[in-house]
Structures are given as structure tokens and as C-alpha cells.
């Protein structure tokens, strides 16, 4: 981030509550993958049964409320929030209406 003139504001993880299940599933799939016929499907293209999908949603929802208060120490996904460092003059937005002295009048002649 430093090379891009970014300052780290916050760094935390997401999917912490689901991490054990995600890790176990990914490891199990990696173990049996060589034995399965080649497929165009990925682990992202599988649909979960509705009750399991709802359970995952509620876990993620609870985690979101928690992550607003504390940084999570582990998880399946890393979340980094950064701000660009101010290195030069700061450009401020123009006011909604320019003062009269700032208006340019066309010249004739």
C-alpha cells in the first residue's frame, strides 16, 4: 500500500464464523478433486440447500454486527481499508455558486 501512497486505516477478516466450515470443505474437495471427472463447476457455483443457506446468511449477519466494533483475528477473506495519502495541494470542490469576482467576462475587439 505504501508504494501506492495509501495509508492503512483498518485491516480485519471476514467470514470468521464460517471459516472452520469453509476450510474443512475446501480441504475435503482438494483431497477428492483428482478422483472426480473434470468439470466446469467451481466451489462457487454450488447451490446450498435453503436451510443451510439461511444459516450461513445469519452467521454472516451476526459477524457483520460484531466486525463493526472489533477487528476479527482470522477468517476466509481479508478486508483492508486504506486512504490515499495527501502528497500535493488538496483540490477542493468548487462552491455551488462562484463569487462575482471569479466570473470571467468575454472581451470584444
N, C-alpha and C positions, 0 to 999 in steps of 0.2 A: 504494500500500500504506500510505503514511503516513496518509492520510485514514481508513483503516480500523483504525488503531492496530496495524499489522503491521510487524514488523522483518524485513527480508530476511536469510535465513540462507544461501541458496545460489541461484545462478542459472546455469543451463547449458542446453545444447541436447540434443535427442535426434534420432535419425535422421541423424547427421552422415555416417556412412559411405555411407548410401543417398541423401544429399542430391543429388549430381550426377545420378543416375538419375531421382530424383523430379522435380527441376527441369526436366530435359530432357523428360520425359514430359508434365508439366503444360503447359509452353510449346508443345509439339507439339500437344497436344489443343486448347489455346486457339486455335491457328492454324487448325485444320481444323474446329473446332466450328461455325462459321457455315455450312459446306458440308454438314454432316450433317443428316439429318432429326431433328426434335425427339424426345427420348427421356426416359423416366423414370429411366434409369440415370445414375448418377454415377460418378466415378472410384473411389469406394469400393465400388461394387457389382460390380466386375470380379473374376473369379477368375483367379489366376495359375496357369500350369502347375506341377505338383508340383515339378519340379526347381528352377524359378525361385523358387517359394515357399520351399523349403528353403534356397536360397542367401540369400534375404532374411532368413530366420529366423537363420541362422548369423551373418550380418553384424550383426544387431541384438543377438544374444547376446554377440558379441565386444565390441561397443560398450558394452554394459551393464557388463562387467567393467572396461573402461577408464574409464567415467564414474564408477565408484566411487572412483577415485583422482584424477582431474583433471576440471576443467570443460572442456567441449567448446566451441570458439570459434564454431562455426556448425552449423546443422542445419535440418531441416524443422520441428521443433517446439521451442518454448521451454518449459523446466521451471523453475519458481520455487518455492522452499520458504520459507515465512515462519512466524514465530511471533507470536502476539498479545502486544503489549506489556502489561506489568502496570501498570495505572493506579490501582488501588484496593487494598483489602485482599485478600489472597490467601486464598481459601477452601480449606481443607484437607479431605480426606475424613475422615469420622468413623472412629474406630478400630473394629475388629471387635466389641469389647465395651466398652461405656461403663463408666467407673468408677462405683462405688456412689453417690457423692455427686451424680452427674449425673442419677440416676433421680428421676423425679417421682412422688410418691405421691398418689393421689386423696384429696381431703378429703371428709369427710362432714359433713353438718349444714346 
